[in-house]
Amino acid sequence: MRTIFALSLVLVVVFFIHAADYYVSTTGSDNGTGSPSAPWKTLQHAAELAQPGWTIHVAPGSYNSTIYCSGSDYNGTAMVCMKTSGTVLAPITFVSDTTWGAKLSLGTNGVGMFFIDASYIRIVGFDMTGPDGIFAAITYGNNGHNEIRNNYLHDFAVATCNFTGVLCDGNAGYDIFDGNVIHHAGAIGGNAGNCIGYHGIYMARPNTVATNNIISGIIGIGIHAYGAGICHQTIANNTVFDCSQGGIIAENVGTHSGYTDMCSNGGTTDYETIINNITVNNGIGNGYTGGWGGINVYGSSVGSHNIISNNLAYGNQPFQISVTSPSVSVNEKTGSNATVFTNYQADKNWAPAANYNSLNYALKSGSPAIDAGIATGAPAKDVIGHARPQGSGYDIGAYEMPGPTTVLPSASGIKSFRCTITANLINYILPKACFVSIKYYDLQGRTVWSFANKYQATGNYSLKLPEALSRNIYIQEFRASDFVKKERLAMTR
């Protein structure tokens, strides 16, 4: 018999979080109040004032102000130097109110866009470019739980071969890189050489997640999971192509070169989930073979708990998928540019697509990637917000193709929805049709249970709480379209 008590000692869980909305505009002033009528001028000014629960809305326009940013293990010129953390219940969010409408550009001396020396920070919907820059977003120090979502990150044309990436995770792990389009980054030109060090996403810590990203034209590797924390990571439903050194690599190096064994397993590449990815035409540089292929899972030691499944690969050099025993790759798929994509355009680092458009890499009707994926580790939505799955199964790659009879009406405008807990039931009312997910996290931010995760019509709903939730304190997260509500829940048996 199980009894549930909300911390407020009533059956309806009610918590008040100090949420606030502030605004930045190219026409604003840092002497303003940050209100819609008196917005601030710079993102940095907002970052210096931001507190847990704040959302910083950034209006369309071009932004190029920078600041010198330094800490215990970094220094350089950045657009935003973020040193205040949010919390699991109240993250700090920077959002471009028009997707890709706020355009951030580094000057010739800029090193990175967002230097994040903090946790629970969300960066959503920006267009970022750095002609001489290195990072779009990097987390420093013992921080993590940051989310970089739905950004367009392009033309980071660093002149030297740096061992890093456009996006980099933090020491605490649990970072999420989702729905980003990363295009054309690294040393450029015929003399670029065999640069192996500059990647699209560089993920070195446990529990980091990379999903729904579209990555191309990288001088190094599209997604490089490398270091002493290569365990319990998820790399799922990404589309990676035309990256000079290779597509997706996972290698735990243990304590090599001074690394700390973050997985506490002697440097074993294990408990990695690499599923439903499209990785094609990688490992082909400007006159050379990169050598890392489409997907490569290896290391001095590889465990037996990796899930490498339902990935689609072709055209990579010198191989498609290579997994070191005892791990295996199962249910591999193949195809061609003409059969997989709507309108494939080559996008090499030294020869970018003339009219690049990420929608060209959506799946065409009849693609071998449609309904060919698996549910384990798959994200609930695709790169443009379609719920997964749409058909009889999950699609492979960043796009989920809507089924022939599926219509997803807009759910914008949801400001709230009523949710109560009575006995062992969650009861909620949706004011309009939208995608709904309900998740439970422990106090370390780890997902304990998730359900719903589907498109639901307007109406009243009742779900039974899972028996797997034992006596403990949890963070309960409700999502309905863009509305998010988090609450703390105490459960006893």
C-alpha positions as CSV (number, residue, x, y, z in Angstrom):
1,M,0.0,0.0,0.0
2,R,1.5,3.3,-1.0
3,T,0.6,6.8,0.2
4,I,1.6,10.0,-1.4
5,F,2.1,13.3,0.4
6,A,2.9,16.6,-1.2
7,L,5.4,18.6,0.7
8,S,2.7,21.3,1.2
9,L,0.7,18.6,3.1
10,V,-2.2,18.6,0.7
11,L,-3.0,16.2,-2.1
12,V,-2.6,18.9,-4.8
13,V,1.1,19.6,-5.3
14,V,1.5,23.3,-5.3
15,F,4.9,25.1,-5.4
16,F,5.8,28.7,-6.2
17,I,8.9,29.3,-8.2
18,H,10.2,32.8,-8.8
19,A,9.9,32.9,-12.6
20,A,10.4,36.1,-14.4
21,D,10.7,37.3,-18.0
22,Y,13.2,39.9,-19.1
23,Y,14.0,41.2,-22.6
24,V,17.0,42.1,-24.8
25,S,16.8,44.1,-28.0
26,T,19.2,45.7,-30.4
27,T,17.3,49.0,-29.8
28,G,17.5,48.6,-26.0
29,S,19.7,50.1,-23.3
30,D,21.5,48.4,-20.4
31,N,20.2,51.3,-18.3
32,G,16.7,50.0,-18.9
33,T,14.6,47.8,-16.7
34,G,14.6,44.7,-19.0
35,S,10.9,45.0,-19.5
36,P,9.2,44.6,-22.9
37,S,9.0,48.5,-23.2
38,A,12.5,49.1,-21.8
39,P,14.6,46.1,-22.9
40,W,18.3,45.8,-22.3
41,K,20.9,46.1,-25.0
42,T,23.3,43.2,-24.4
43,L,23.0,39.6,-23.4
44,Q,25.9,40.0,-21.0
45,H,24.0,42.6,-19.0
46,A,21.1,40.2,-18.7
47,A,23.5,37.4,-17.7
48,E,25.0,39.4,-14.9
49,L,21.6,40.1,-13.4
50,A,19.9,36.7,-14.1
51,Q,18.6,34.6,-11.2
52,P,17.1,31.1,-11.1
53,G,13.8,30.9,-12.9
54,W,14.5,33.8,-15.3
55,T,13.9,33.7,-19.0
56,I,15.8,36.1,-21.1
57,H,13.9,36.8,-24.3
58,V,16.1,38.1,-27.1
59,A,14.5,40.0,-30.0
60,P,15.4,39.4,-33.7
61,G,18.5,41.4,-34.8
62,S,22.2,41.3,-35.0
63,Y,24.3,41.2,-31.8
64,N,28.1,41.4,-31.6
65,S,29.1,42.9,-28.3
66,T,31.8,40.9,-26.3
67,I,33.4,40.8,-22.9
68,Y,36.6,39.4,-21.5
69,C,35.7,36.3,-19.5
70,S,38.0,34.4,-17.1
71,G,37.8,31.7,-14.5
72,S,40.0,29.0,-12.8
73,D,40.4,27.0,-16.1
74,Y,39.6,29.4,-18.9
75,N,40.0,33.0,-20.2
76,G,39.1,34.7,-23.5
77,T,36.7,37.0,-25.2
78,A,33.1,35.9,-25.3
79,M,29.7,37.3,-26.0
80,V,28.2,35.9,-22.8
81,C,30.1,35.0,-19.6
82,M,27.6,33.1,-17.5
83,K,28.5,32.5,-13.8
84,T,25.1,32.3,-12.1
85,S,23.5,28.9,-12.0
86,G,19.8,28.0,-12.2
87,T,18.4,25.0,-10.4
88,V,16.7,21.8,-11.4
89,L,13.3,23.5,-10.7
90,A,14.2,26.9,-12.0
91,P,16.8,26.9,-14.8
92,I,18.0,30.2,-16.4
93,T,16.9,30.4,-20.1
94,F,18.2,32.5,-22.9
95,V,15.8,32.2,-25.9
96,S,15.6,33.8,-29.3
97,D,11.9,34.7,-29.4
98,T,12.0,34.1,-33.2
99,T,13.9,30.9,-33.9
100,W,17.2,31.8,-35.5
101,G,16.1,35.5,-35.5
102,A,18.6,36.7,-32.9
103,K,21.9,36.5,-34.8
104,L,25.0,36.4,-32.6
105,S,28.4,37.1,-34.3
106,L,31.9,37.1,-32.8
107,G,34.4,39.7,-33.9
108,T,37.9,38.9,-35.0
109,N,39.2,38.5,-31.4
110,G,36.3,36.5,-30.1
111,V,36.8,33.0,-28.7
112,G,33.3,31.8,-27.9
113,M,29.7,32.8,-27.7
114,F,28.5,31.4,-24.4
115,F,31.2,30.7,-21.7
116,I,29.1,28.8,-19.1
117,D,30.7,28.5,-15.7
118,A,27.3,27.5,-14.2
119,S,24.7,24.8,-14.2
120,Y,21.0,24.5,-15.3
121,I,21.4,27.0,-18.1
122,R,19.3,26.7,-21.3
123,I,20.4,28.3,-24.7
124,V,17.5,28.0,-27.2
125,G,16.9,29.1,-30.8
126,F,19.9,31.4,-31.7
127,D,21.8,31.8,-35.0
128,M,25.5,31.9,-34.0
129,T,28.6,32.3,-36.2
130,G,32.2,33.0,-35.3
131,P,34.5,33.7,-38.3
132,D,37.5,33.5,-36.0
133,G,35.8,31.9,-33.0
134,I,35.9,28.4,-31.5
135,F,32.9,27.7,-29.3
136,A,29.2,28.4,-29.7
137,A,28.7,27.1,-26.1
138,I,31.1,25.5,-23.6
139,T,30.6,24.5,-20.0
140,Y,33.5,25.0,-17.6
141,G,34.3,23.9,-14.1
142,N,32.4,21.3,-12.2
143,N,29.1,22.2,-13.9
144,G,26.6,20.5,-16.0
145,H,22.8,19.9,-16.6
146,N,22.9,22.6,-19.3
147,E,20.8,22.5,-22.4
148,I,21.7,23.8,-25.9
149,R,18.7,23.4,-28.1
150,N,17.5,24.3,-31.6
151,N,20.3,26.6,-32.5
152,Y,21.9,27.3,-36.0
153,L,25.7,27.2,-35.4
154,H,27.7,27.8,-38.6
155,D,30.9,29.1,-40.1
156,F,33.2,28.8,-37.1
157,A,36.3,29.2,-39.3
158,V,39.1,28.8,-36.8
159,A,42.5,29.2,-38.5
160,T,44.2,26.5,-36.4
161,C,43.5,22.9,-35.5
162,N,42.0,23.0,-32.0
163,F,41.2,19.9,-30.0
164,T,37.7,20.9,-29.0
165,G,34.2,21.4,-30.6
166,V,31.5,23.9,-31.5
167,L,29.6,22.6,-28.5
168,C,31.3,21.1,-25.4
169,D,29.9,19.6,-22.2
170,G,30.9,20.2,-18.6
171,N,32.6,18.2,-15.9
172,A,29.4,17.3,-14.1
173,G,27.8,15.8,-17.2
174,Y,24.1,15.5,-17.9
175,D,24.3,18.2,-20.6
176,I,21.8,18.0,-23.5
177,F,22.6,19.0,-27.1
178,D,19.3,18.7,-29.0
179,G,17.9,19.9,-32.3
180,N,21.0,22.0,-33.3
181,V,22.0,22.5,-36.9
182,I,25.8,22.6,-37.0
183,H,27.3,23.5,-40.4
184,H,30.7,24.4,-41.8
185,A,33.2,24.6,-39.0
186,G,37.0,24.2,-38.7
187,A,40.1,25.3,-40.5
188,I,39.2,26.0,-44.1
189,G,41.1,25.8,-47.4
190,G,43.3,23.5,-49.4
191,N,46.1,23.8,-46.8
192,A,43.9,22.8,-43.8
193,G,45.6,19.4,-43.6
194,N,44.5,16.4,-41.7
195,C,43.0,18.3,-38.7
196,I,41.6,15.7,-36.4
197,G,40.8,17.9,-33.4
198,Y,38.0,20.3,-34.2
199,H,34.5,18.7,-34.0
200,G,30.8,19.5,-34.2
201,I,29.9,18.2,-30.7
202,Y,32.6,17.2,-28.2
203,M,31.2,15.2,-25.3
204,A,33.6,13.9,-22.7
205,R,31.5,13.3,-19.6
206,P,29.0,10.7,-18.4
207,N,25.3,11.1,-19.1
208,T,25.7,13.7,-21.8
209,V,23.0,13.5,-24.5
210,A,23.2,14.4,-28.2
211,T,19.9,14.0,-30.1
212,N,18.2,15.4,-33.2
213,N,21.3,17.3,-34.4
214,I,22.1,17.9,-38.1
215,I,25.8,18.2,-38.5
216,S,27.9,18.6,-41.7
217,G,31.0,20.2,-43.1
218,I,33.1,19.8,-39.9
219,I,36.9,19.6,-40.4
220,G,37.1,16.9,-37.6
221,I,34.4,14.5,-36.4
222,G,30.7,15.2,-36.3
223,I,30.1,13.9,-32.8
224,H,33.2,13.0,-30.8
225,A,32.6,11.2,-27.5
226,Y,36.2,11.1,-26.2
227,G,37.9,11.2,-22.8
228,A,37.6,9.4,-19.5
229,G,33.8,9.9,-19.1
230,I,32.5,7.8,-22.1
231,C,29.8,5.9,-20.4
232,H,26.0,6.3,-20.0
233,Q,25.9,8.7,-22.9
234,T,23.1,8.8,-25.5
235,I,23.7,9.7,-29.1
236,A,20.4,9.2,-30.9
237,N,18.6,10.4,-34.0
238,N,21.3,12.6,-35.4
239,T,22.0,13.2,-39.1
240,V,25.8,13.5,-39.6
241,F,27.3,13.9,-43.1
242,D,30.3,15.2,-45.0
243,C,32.5,15.6,-41.9
244,S,36.2,15.2,-42.9
245,Q,37.5,12.9,-40.2
246,G,34.5,10.8,-39.4
247,G,30.8,10.7,-38.3
248,I,30.3,9.5,-34.7
249,I,33.1,8.2,-32.5
250,A,33.1,6.9,-28.9
251,E,36.3,6.1,-27.1
252,N,37.1,6.0,-23.4
253,V,40.8,6.7,-22.8
254,G,40.7,6.2,-19.0
255,T,43.6,7.9,-17.2
256,H,45.6,8.4,-20.4
257,S,47.3,11.8,-20.6
258,G,46.2,12.8,-17.1
259,Y,42.5,12.2,-17.5
260,T,40.4,11.3,-14.4
261,D,38.5,8.0,-14.7
262,M,35.0,9.5,-14.5
263,C,33.3,6.2,-15.2
264,S,35.2,4.4,-12.4
265,N,35.7,1.4,-14.7
266,G,39.3,1.5,-15.7
267,G,38.7,3.4,-18.9
268,T,36.2,1.1,-20.5
269,T,33.9,2.3,-23.2
270,D,30.6,1.0,-21.9
271,Y,26.9,1.7,-21.4
272,E,26.8,4.0,-24.5
273,T,23.6,4.2,-26.4
274,I,24.1,5.0,-30.1
275,I,20.9,4.4,-32.0
276,N,18.8,5.7,-34.9
277,N,21.6,7.9,-36.4
278,I,22.2,8.6,-40.1
279,T,25.9,8.9,-40.8
280,V,26.9,9.2,-44.4
281,N,29.8,10.4,-46.6
282,N,32.1,11.1,-43.7
283,G,35.8,10.5,-43.4
284,I,36.6,12.1,-46.8
285,G,38.8,15.1,-46.5
286,N,40.3,17.4,-49.1
287,G,42.4,14.9,-50.9
288,Y,42.7,12.4,-47.9
289,T,40.8,9.8,-46.0
290,G,39.9,10.8,-42.5
291,G,40.2,7.3,-41.1
292,W,37.4,7.2,-38.6
293,G,34.5,6.0,-40.7
294,G,30.7,6.4,-40.1
295,I,30.4,5.1,-36.5
296,N,33.4,3.9,-34.5
297,V,33.1,2.5,-31.0
298,Y,36.5,1.4,-29.6
299,G,39.1,1.9,-26.9
300,S,41.7,0.0,-25.0
301,S,38.8,-1.7,-23.3
302,V,35.2,-2.0,-24.6
303,G,32.3,-3.3,-22.4
304,S,29.4,-5.5,-23.3
305,H,26.6,-3.1,-22.3
306,N,26.7,-0.7,-25.2
307,I,23.6,-0.4,-27.4
308,I,24.7,0.2,-31.0
309,S,21.5,-0.3,-33.0
310,N,19.4,0.7,-36.0
311,N,21.9,3.2,-37.5
312,L,21.9,4.0,-41.2
313,A,25.3,4.4,-42.8
314,Y,26.8,4.5,-46.3
315,G,29.5,6.3,-48.3
316,N,31.8,6.7,-45.3
317,Q,35.6,6.0,-45.4
318,P,37.3,3.7,-44.7
319,F,34.3,1.8,-43.2
320,Q,30.6,2.2,-42.3
321,I,30.3,1.0,-38.7
322,S,33.0,-0.5,-36.6
323,V,32.4,-1.7,-33.0
324,T,35.0,-3.4,-30.9
325,S,34.0,-6.8,-29.3
326,P,32.3,-7.7,-27.1
327,S,29.9,-5.0,-28.2
328,V,28.1,-5.4,-31.5
329,S,26.2,-3.3,-33.9
330,V,22.8,-4.7,-34.9
331,N,20.1,-3.9,-37.4
332,E,22.3,-1.8,-39.5
333,K,20.6,0.0,-42.4
334,T,21.9,1.5,-45.7
335,G,20.7,3.5,-48.6
336,S,21.9,6.3,-51.0
337,N,21.6,10.1,-51.2
338,A,18.8,9.7,-53.7
339,T,16.8,7.2,-51.6
340,V,17.2,8.6,-48.1
341,F,16.9,12.4,-48.4
342,T,14.5,14.9,-49.8
343,N,17.2,16.8,-51.6
344,Y,20.7,15.8,-50.6
345,Q,23.4,18.4,-51.2
346,A,27.0,17.7,-50.5
347,D,28.4,20.0,-47.8
348,K,32.1,19.5,-47.5
349,N,34.2,21.7,-45.2
350,W,36.2,23.1,-48.1
351,A,33.2,23.1,-50.5
352,P,30.0,24.0,-48.6
353,A,26.6,23.6,-50.2
354,A,25.8,26.7,-52.3
355,N,22.3,27.1,-50.9
356,Y,22.4,25.3,-47.7
357,N,19.0,24.4,-46.1
358,S,18.7,21.9,-43.3
359,L,15.3,20.9,-44.6
360,N,17.0,19.3,-47.6
361,Y,18.1,16.5,-45.3
362,A,14.6,15.5,-44.2
363,L,13.5,12.0,-45.2
364,K,11.8,11.5,-48.6
365,S,8.8,9.4,-49.1
366,G,9.8,5.7,-49.1
367,S,13.2,6.4,-47.4
368,P,14.7,3.3,-45.8
369,A,15.0,5.4,-42.6
370,I,11.3,5.6,-42.1
371,D,9.9,3.4,-39.3
372,A,13.3,1.7,-39.2
373,G,14.5,2.9,-35.7
374,I,14.0,1.7,-32.2
375,A,12.4,3.3,-29.1
376,T,15.3,2.8,-26.7
377,G,17.0,6.1,-26.1
378,A,15.0,7.9,-28.9
379,P,13.9,11.5,-28.2
380,A,10.2,12.2,-27.8
381,K,10.2,14.9,-30.6
382,D,12.3,15.5,-33.7
383,V,14.4,18.4,-34.8
384,I,11.3,20.5,-35.7
385,G,9.0,19.4,-33.0
386,H,7.1,16.5,-34.6
387,A,6.2,13.8,-32.0
388,R,7.9,10.5,-32.3
389,P,6.8,8.0,-33.6
390,Q,4.5,9.1,-36.4
391,G,4.1,5.7,-38.1
392,S,4.5,2.1,-37.1
393,G,8.0,2.8,-35.7
394,Y,10.6,5.4,-35.0
395,D,12.3,7.0,-37.9
396,I,16.1,7.1,-38.2
397,G,17.8,10.5,-38.3
398,A,16.9,14.0,-37.0
399,Y,13.5,14.1,-38.8
400,E,10.4,12.1,-38.1
401,M,8.2,12.0,-41.1
402,P,4.5,12.6,-40.3
403,G,2.2,9.6,-41.1
404,P,-0.2,10.0,-44.0
405,T,-3.2,10.8,-41.8
406,T,-1.4,12.6,-39.0
407,V,-2.0,16.3,-38.5
408,L,-0.3,18.3,-35.7
409,P,-2.3,21.5,-35.2
410,S,-0.5,24.4,-33.5
411,A,-0.6,24.3,-29.7
412,S,1.0,27.7,-29.2
413,G,-0.7,29.8,-26.6
414,I,-0.9,27.2,-23.8
415,K,-0.1,29.2,-20.7
416,S,-1.0,26.7,-18.0
417,F,-2.9,23.5,-17.4
418,R,-4.4,22.1,-14.2
419,C,-2.7,19.0,-12.8
420,T,-3.5,17.3,-9.4
421,I,-2.4,14.1,-7.7
422,T,-5.0,12.0,-5.8
423,A,-4.1,8.7,-4.3
424,N,-2.0,7.0,-7.0
425,L,-3.4,9.0,-10.0
426,I,-2.1,12.0,-11.9
427,N,-5.1,14.0,-13.2
428,Y,-4.7,16.8,-15.8
429,I,-6.8,18.8,-18.2
430,L,-5.5,19.9,-21.6
431,P,-7.1,23.1,-22.9
432,K,-6.0,22.3,-26.5
433,A,-4.4,19.4,-28.4
434,C,-0.6,19.2,-28.0
435,F,2.4,17.0,-27.2
436,V,2.5,16.0,-23.6
437,S,5.3,14.4,-21.5
438,I,5.5,13.6,-17.8
439,K,8.9,12.8,-16.2
440,Y,10.3,12.2,-12.7
441,Y,13.8,13.1,-11.8
442,D,15.8,12.3,-8.7
443,L,17.4,15.3,-6.9
444,Q,20.6,14.8,-8.9
445,G,18.6,15.5,-12.1
446,R,18.6,11.9,-13.3
447,T,15.5,10.6,-15.1
448,V,13.8,8.0,-13.0
449,W,10.6,7.5,-15.0
450,S,8.9,9.0,-18.0
451,F,5.5,8.4,-19.5
452,A,2.8,10.0,-21.7
453,N,5.4,11.3,-24.2
454,K,2.8,11.6,-27.0
455,Y,0.4,13.8,-28.8
456,Q,-2.9,14.2,-27.0
457,A,-6.2,15.8,-27.8
458,T,-8.1,18.4,-25.7
459,G,-9.6,16.8,-22.7
460,N,-9.3,15.3,-19.2
461,Y,-6.7,12.6,-18.5
462,S,-5.9,10.3,-15.6
463,L,-2.6,8.3,-15.4
464,K,-1.6,5.8,-12.7
465,L,1.7,6.6,-11.0
466,P,4.3,3.9,-11.7
467,E,5.1,1.3,-9.1
468,A,8.8,1.8,-9.8
469,L,8.7,5.1,-7.9
470,S,9.8,4.0,-4.5
471,R,9.9,6.0,-1.3
472,N,11.9,9.1,-2.1
473,I,11.7,12.8,-3.1
474,Y,11.4,13.5,-6.8
475,I,11.1,16.4,-9.2
476,Q,8.0,16.0,-11.3
477,E,8.0,17.7,-14.7
478,F,4.9,18.3,-16.8
479,R,5.3,19.5,-20.4
480,A,2.4,20.5,-22.6
481,S,3.6,22.0,-25.9
482,D,6.0,24.8,-24.8
483,F,4.5,25.0,-21.3
484,V,6.7,23.5,-18.5
485,K,5.8,23.0,-14.9
486,K,8.1,21.4,-12.3
487,E,7.2,20.4,-8.8
488,R,8.8,18.6,-5.9
489,L,7.0,15.4,-4.7
490,A,7.5,13.3,-1.6
491,M,6.5,9.6,-1.9
492,T,6.2,7.0,0.8
493,R,5.1,3.4,1.0
